[in-house]
Amino acid sequence: MSVNLRIPGPTPCPDDVLQAMSRQMINHRGPEFKEMLERITGSLQRLFETKNDVLTLTSAGTGAIESAVVNVLSPADRVLCVSIGVFGDRFADIAKTYGADVQKLSFDQGTAADPEQVAAALRADASFKAVTVTHNETSTGVTNDLGAIAKAIRGVRPDILILVDAISSLGSVPLPIDAWDLDVVFTGSQKGWMVPPGMSMVAVSSRAWSATESAKIPRYYFDYKKAKSYLEKGETPWTPAVSVYFAMDVALKKLEAEGLRAIHERHARLGQFTRDGVKALGLKLLADERVASNTVTAVVVPDGVEGPALNKMMRTEYNTVLAGGQGSLTGKIFRIGHLGLVTQEDLQACLDALKLALPRVGFSPSGVAAHA
Ligand SMILES: *Cc1c(COP(=O)(O)O)cnc(C)c1O
């Protein structure tokens, strides 16, 4: 029986995507790679709903966060970092690391950012150069209303830079980059894209390109300008993870065949299915349900249960791999990933396993520990 890998990345990959990874190497400065890179870039622009440049970087998702910071900011630039969890905090930490003057606007874990409070922070201080925001906070299972946040930001500062970590949302839930007028938006191959880790993909607006001209933070590997000048020749500046590009090429064909609307609909349906199933087991969601994520569900570890013991039981006895909590939520929640290659059967199997495993680690639905 194969493992039910239910973490929010790396996600399972289709067989033909995995098989593409076993292909012989090609010249990354030759015609075959050029054709593939052009195909991948065009497909990503369609799936990102953008006419902006899309750059592919060989890196983890965090590399894409770092790339956004170093390409458009200068040391001492004022940056408003909206955070609803671990990944919002990470964006702020990276900006601080490179010398930005960061003001954090944090919201309680499990809730979404309030667009009005974001606008108010910008009204209170006209010196902000950029706003950073996480679209889908993977650590809490909350999706920000990014369309409303962007609109609120533009209402105060039409030309401010909006930098978006969309690593666990882009390609899975609606995120029309151009319609929402976003400047740097990025994702990673191992989330909704059904591809192994190793590639991050970044959309860069003309406003962001202008910012790169005056941005003074030192950069080399992640220099967008170098990436764009090589892309125009059908290359990447440095040796790319060629095998991951092979895999992405196959995965994008599958995603485009399914169609963006159908993909979004499937994630919405499976997100609801997971939340309904979890509640039916007598468990509580961490997220306010109105803003609950359709790519990952965070579940409160019930009284009487040790989170790590539950995850271990699920893994060793039920072939199901769940994610734990991160940061201050360690041991307090567990998370179920439902993005990328996922069906209702996968989630039903996960819920069935939870139903069997929970009583074995001390859970009783009445809220009283079984063997307290
Ligand atoms: C997974 C994830 C990251 C980190 O990606 P890495 O590839 O582990 O660096 C950052 N932000 C969000 C929202 C994520 O889901």
The ligand as an SDF file (V2000), in Angstrom:
LIG
                    3D

 15 15  0  0  0  0  0  0  0  0999 V2000
    6.2350   25.9330    1.7860 C   0  0  0  0  0  0  0  0  0  0  0  0
    6.1280   27.3990    1.9740 C   0  0  0  0  0  0  0  0  0  0  0  0
    7.2640   28.2120    2.0620 C   0  0  0  0  0  0  0  0  0  0  0  0
    8.6510   27.6670    2.0990 C   0  0  0  0  0  0  0  0  0  0  0  0
    9.0120   26.9640    0.9810 O   0  0  0  0  0  0  0  0  0  0  0  0
   10.4270   26.1790    1.0080 P   0  0  0  0  0  0  0  0  0  0  0  0
   10.4470   25.5370   -0.3420 O   0  0  0  0  0  0  0  0  0  0  0  0
   10.3590   25.2060    2.1430 O   0  0  0  0  0  0  0  0  0  0  0  0
   11.4910   27.1680    1.1900 O   0  0  0  0  0  0  0  0  0  0  0  0
    7.0810   29.5730    2.1910 C   0  0  0  0  0  0  0  0  0  0  0  0
    5.8620   30.1200    2.2250 N   0  0  0  0  0  0  0  0  0  0  0  0
    4.7500   29.3740    2.1410 C   0  0  0  0  0  0  0  0  0  0  0  0
    3.4120   30.0460    2.1970 C   0  0  0  0  0  0  0  0  0  0  0  0
    4.8480   27.9910    2.0240 C   0  0  0  0  0  0  0  0  0  0  0  0
    3.7400   27.2360    1.9620 O   0  0  0  0  0  0  0  0  0  0  0  0
  1  2  1  0
  2  3  1  0
  2 14  2  0
  3  4  1  0
  3 10  2  0
  4  5  1  0
  5  6  1  0
  6  7  2  0
  6  8  1  0
  6  9  1  0
 10 11  1  0
 11 12  2  0
 12 13  1  0
 12 14  1  0
 14 15  1  0
M  END
$$$$
